[in-house]
Every structure is written in C-alpha cells, then in structure tokens.
Amino acid sequence: MSKKTLGLIHTSATLVPVFAALCRDKLPGVEVFNIADDSLIKEVIRCGELTPSVSRRVAGHVEAAEAAGADFVLVTCSSIGSAVESAAKLVGVPVLRVDQPMADQAVRHAGRIGVAATLSTTLGPTADLIQRRAAAQGSTIDLTTRLCKGAFEALMGGDPETHDAMVADALKELATSVDVIVLAQASMARVAEGLPPDAGRAPILTSPPIAIDYLASVL
C-alpha cells in the first residue's frame, strides 16, 4: 500500500507545530504538508462573519491541497467550517473540518453539551455543527454556549494570563450544568489542561487530538 499524504490548511501559522507534533505521534506513516493563510481568520474577525471572499479562498486552498497530492485534507479552523463543507464538494478527496470528530464524540456520549469560545465567529459555527451532527445521529441534545468576552482581545494584546483566567472561570461555571464541554478553539486547550483535577467535573473536549485520532482510523 502506498504512503498516504495529508494536507493541512490553517488560518494561523501557530497551529503548524501543534498539528505537526500530533501527526508525528499518531500518523507516523503519513506524509504531511501545510498551507497557512492568516488573512482568512483576520477577515472573518474584522467582518464578524464568514464572507464570500473567504469562502472562495478556502475552496482555492482545498483545491491546491488536492493538486499537491493530498489524499485527505484537514482544515484546522472552526470559524470557516461551512466554507470547508462547501469546498469539499469541489474536490475528489475527503475534506474534514477539524471540529466534526469532536462534535460527533460529544453527541455520542452526552445529552447536555456545553460549548465555550472566545470568538463569536467560532462559537456560532461550532454550535451549529453540533446541532446538525446530533440531528444526523438521531440524538436529542441540550446545548449551552458560553462566550468568554474580552478573552481573545486580551490574548491578542499580549496578556495571556487574563485570557486564561477568563476562560478558566467560564469552564468551571459551564461544568456545573453540562455533561461534556466542547472547546470551539484549539487555543483554549492549554487552559483546560491547567485546571485542577476534579473527578466530578464534566470532561472537556478539544478538536486537534480528536481530529487526528479520527484520521489515524481512516488513513
């Protein structure tokens, strides 16, 4: 069997080493290459929504990944999820939005699901995806969302401590009313990892490792 090739499309170069480490650990026999374009997420944040321009460029990147030899394409940003789903129809290889395996796992194992984000442009698409994946599985869920207002701005302003404290407070509050918490952004994962152990706390899911685990099962 020939070696498979995975194309990763990022909206931030900071995610390249995160996924590189996961792929080395979980996909040792798979060739990996990266396409990073932070203009996509900058435009989404500036406009407050996914724009037609961003959707077209996402489609172009997905087509470029296929042309570069990808047998599978993973897009690692949740804010552009609907554009990823549209782009998948344009190519002949499987295309996955990073949060779909996480959404499926949450729906399979919990009825009360919490979603936390620091950007409204990510919170909405992630919540929508979970609702649609639940409908596809025939599951009834109770969805609660939490937007950590100001946390993203603090992080971008060079104050990660304030970001982490705001996210931690939101996660602790959310954990009291749900069975599982879904993190809409990979940047929040380190906060969850730093929370003190609590056997009664709802489990917290983050998309990168779950997505790569899924790819390991199909690649």
N, C-alpha and C positions, 0 to 999 in steps of 0.2 A: 504494500500500500504506500502511495506517495505521501510525502510530508505535507500536512495541511498548512495553509497560510491564513493568518487572522489580521485583518486591517482594523485599526483602532482610530476613531475620529473623536478629537477632543475640542472643547471650547476654551481650554486653558492648558498651557504647557506644564503647569504644576501637576497635572494628573498623569503625565507621561511616566515619571518614576514610580508613582503609586501602582499603576497597572503593569509596569514592567516587572516589579517585584512579584505581583500576584501571578503573572504569566510564567515567570521563571519557576515558581513554586508548584503551580497547578497544571501548567501546559508545557512541560519540558520538551515535548516532541513537536511543538507547533512553531512555525516561523511567525514573527510578529513585526508589523511596521506601523508607524504612527503618522497621522495627519492632524495638526493642531492649528486652529484658527480662532483666536480670541475675539475677532471682530463680530462673530456670531452672537456670543453672550452679551457683549457690550451693547450691541444694537437692541437686543431683547430687553435689557435693563433700561436703556435710555428711552425706549418707546413704551415700555410697560406691557409688552405683548409680543408674541411671535409674529413677525412681519412676513409678507410675501417675498421680500428680498432675501431674508434669512432662509426661508424655505427653499428658494431656488438654489442658494449656495450650498445648503445641506445636501440637496439632491446632486449637485455637481461633485461634492466631495465623495458621496457614496459611489457615484459612477466612476470617479477617479480611482477609488479603492479597488473596485472590481477590475478596472483596466490594468491596475498594478499587480494583479494576480491573486487578490484575496479570495479565498474560498468561503469566508464568513466575514461579516462586517459588524463591529460593535461600536455604537455611538454612546459616549460616556457622559453626556449631559442630559439631565432630565427636563430642563426648560424647553428643549427643542423636540420633545418626544413626538408630537403629532407630525412634525416635518419628517422625522425619521420613518414613521409609519407610511407616509406618502411616498418617500424616496424608495422604500423597499419594493414598491410595485414597479419601479423603473429598471431594476437590475435582475440578473439571473442567479444571484447568490443570496443566501439568507442574510437578513439585516435585523439586528436586535437593538432595541433601546435598552439602556443599562438598567432601568428600573423595573422592567417587566418580570424577570425571575423573582425579584424581591416582592413585587405585588402579588404574584401567584403564591409565593410561600406564605405571605401574611393571610391571604384569603383562605388557604387550605387549613391553617392552624388556629384561626381566631375569628370570633364574630364581632368583637369590639376592637376596632383598629384606630390607632391614633397616627396622624401624620404631622411631622414637625418640619419647619423650614425657616430660613432667614430671608427668603425672597418670595414675594407673592407670585412672581413669574414662574417659580418652580413648584410652589405649593399647589396651585390650581391644576397644572397638568398631572402631577403625581396623584392627587386625589381623584381626578377624573379617570386615570388609568386603573386605579384600584377598584373603582365602581364598575368599570367596564369588564375587568377581569373577573370580578365577583359574579356579574351577570352571565358571563360566558361559562362559568363553572356551576351556575345554578345556585349560588350561595347568597344568603341574606346577611348583610353586614350593617353594623352601626359605626359610621365614620366620624371621627372627631379631628379637627385640624387646629394647629397652633402655629401662628406666625410670630417669630421672635423679632419684633420690630426694633430696628436700630442695630441689631447684632451684625448684620452684613456690613453696614456702614462703618461700624467700629473696627471690624476686621480689615476692611479696605483702607481705613485711616491709620493703620498701624497699631491698633490696640486689641490684640488677640485675647488679652485677659478679660476685657469687658465682654467681648463676643462669647467667650467660653462660659463666663458666669451667667449670661443671659440665656444661653442655650441650655445649660445645666438646670437652671431654675424651671424652664419650660418642660424639660424632660421629666423632672421629678414630679411636677404638677400633673402632667399628662398620664404618668404611670399609675396614678391613683384611680383612674376611671376607664382604663382600656386593658385589653388582654395582650396586645403587642403594639410596639411603636415602630413606625417606618420613618427613617430619615430621608427627606427628599433631596438632600445634598450630601455628597461624599465628604465635604469639608467639615461636617458636623460629627463625623465618626470618632475623631480623637477625643471629643468631649464625652461621648458615651463611654468610651474605653476608660476614661479617667474618673467616672463616677464610682463611689464606694460600693463594695459588694452588698447586695440586698436580695436575699433569697425570694422575697415576696414581690420584687419589682417585675413589671412587665418586660419581657425580652425586647431588645432594641435591634432592629434590622437595618443594615446599610448595604447599598447596592453593589459596590465593586466586588467584594468577595463572593457574593451570591451569584452575580452575573458570570464570573469566571468559573465558579463551580459548575454552573449550568453548561458553559461552553466545554468544560472538560468532559461532560457526559455526552456531548454530541460530536466533539472533534476527536 
